[in-house]
Amino acid sequence: QVRLVESGGGLVQAGGSLRLSCAASGSIFSINRMGWYRQAPGKQRELVAAITSGGSTNYADSVKGRFTISRDNAKNTVYLQMNSLKPEDTAVYYCNSVPPRGSDWGQGTQVTVSS
């Protein structure tokens, strides 16, 4: 089983930035695609950004142009740089493979954007 630990969340004003990190143990980086997901209160968890082992990325329309996903395979870490944050970005953010493996969900990191 792989352990994923997300960090970097916090409270920020609208228009601000945060950088999330996901540290992975085990062999998760043999998996081609890694992603960042988020779950807002009362809503389903959604994939917001994904990256392949080769560095190809894709984003949900709601974050395109504002969020950037990256990975450092040597450090077994995936990052999510979030700029121009909006109140609707408020959620718990998780990382996992794409598609996700249920046993790999971590605790997530809370991001709260105030207006």
C-alpha positions as CSV (number, residue, x, y, z in Angstrom):
1,Q,0.0,0.0,0.0
2,V,1.2,3.5,-0.9
3,R,1.1,6.3,1.7
4,L,0.3,9.8,0.4
5,V,0.8,12.9,2.6
6,E,-0.6,16.2,1.4
7,S,0.5,19.5,2.8
8,G,0.6,23.2,2.0
9,G,-3.0,24.2,2.4
10,G,-4.2,27.1,4.4
11,L,-6.4,30.3,4.5
12,V,-5.8,32.8,1.8
13,Q,-7.6,35.8,0.4
14,A,-9.1,35.8,-3.1
15,G,-6.4,36.4,-5.6
16,G,-3.7,34.9,-3.5
17,S,-1.5,31.8,-4.1
18,L,-0.7,28.5,-2.4
19,R,1.6,25.6,-3.3
20,L,0.5,22.2,-2.3
21,S,2.8,19.2,-2.0
22,C,2.1,15.5,-2.1
23,A,4.8,13.2,-0.7
24,A,4.5,9.6,-1.7
25,S,6.1,6.5,-0.2
26,G,6.3,3.2,-2.1
27,S,6.3,2.6,-5.8
28,I,3.5,5.1,-6.8
29,F,5.8,6.8,-9.3
30,S,5.8,3.7,-11.4
31,I,2.2,4.7,-12.1
32,N,1.9,6.8,-15.3
33,R,-0.6,9.5,-14.2
34,M,-0.8,11.3,-10.9
35,G,-3.5,13.8,-10.1
36,W,-4.8,16.4,-7.6
37,Y,-8.4,16.1,-6.6
38,R,-10.6,18.3,-4.5
39,Q,-13.8,17.9,-2.5
40,A,-15.9,20.9,-1.5
41,P,-18.6,20.6,1.2
42,G,-21.6,18.9,-0.1
43,K,-20.0,18.1,-3.5
44,Q,-18.4,15.1,-5.1
45,R,-14.6,14.7,-5.3
46,E,-13.3,16.0,-8.6
47,L,-10.1,15.7,-10.5
48,V,-8.6,19.2,-11.1
49,A,-5.2,18.4,-12.5
50,A,-3.2,15.4,-13.8
51,I,0.4,14.8,-14.9
52,T,2.0,11.8,-16.7
53,S,5.4,10.4,-16.0
54,G,6.5,12.2,-19.1
55,G,5.3,15.5,-17.9
56,S,2.1,15.9,-20.0
57,T,-0.6,17.8,-18.1
58,N,-4.3,18.4,-18.2
59,Y,-6.6,20.5,-16.1
60,A,-10.2,20.9,-15.3
61,D,-11.7,23.9,-17.1
62,S,-12.4,25.6,-13.7
63,V,-8.7,25.9,-12.9
64,K,-7.1,26.1,-16.3
65,G,-4.7,29.0,-16.6
66,R,-4.5,29.4,-12.8
67,F,-3.2,26.0,-11.5
68,T,0.0,24.2,-12.5
69,I,0.8,20.6,-11.6
70,S,4.3,19.3,-11.5
71,R,6.2,16.3,-10.2
72,D,9.7,15.5,-9.0
73,N,10.2,11.8,-9.4
74,A,13.5,11.9,-7.5
75,K,11.7,13.2,-4.5
76,N,8.5,11.1,-5.0
77,T,6.6,14.4,-4.8
78,V,3.8,16.0,-6.8
79,Y,3.1,19.7,-6.5
80,L,0.1,22.0,-7.3
81,Q,0.8,25.7,-7.7
82,M,-2.4,27.6,-7.3
83,N,-2.6,31.2,-8.3
84,S,-5.5,33.7,-8.6
85,L,-7.4,31.7,-6.1
86,K,-11.2,32.1,-5.9
87,P,-13.6,31.4,-3.1
88,E,-15.0,28.5,-5.1
89,D,-11.6,26.9,-4.9
90,T,-12.3,26.2,-1.2
91,A,-12.1,22.5,-0.7
92,V,-10.0,19.7,0.8
93,Y,-7.3,18.8,-1.8
94,Y,-6.0,15.2,-2.2
95,C,-3.5,13.6,-4.5
96,N,-3.8,10.1,-5.9
97,S,-3.1,8.2,-9.1
98,V,-5.4,8.7,-12.1
99,P,-7.7,6.8,-12.0
100,P,-7.5,6.8,-8.2
101,R,-6.8,3.8,-6.0
102,G,-9.2,3.8,-3.0
103,S,-6.7,2.4,-0.6
104,D,-4.3,5.3,-1.4
105,W,-6.4,8.3,-0.3
106,G,-4.6,10.4,2.3
107,Q,-5.9,12.9,4.8
108,G,-5.9,15.8,2.3
109,T,-5.1,19.4,3.0
110,Q,-7.7,22.1,3.5
111,V,-7.6,25.2,1.3
112,T,-9.9,28.0,2.3
113,V,-10.2,31.1,0.1
114,S,-11.9,34.2,1.6
115,S,-13.6,36.8,-0.4
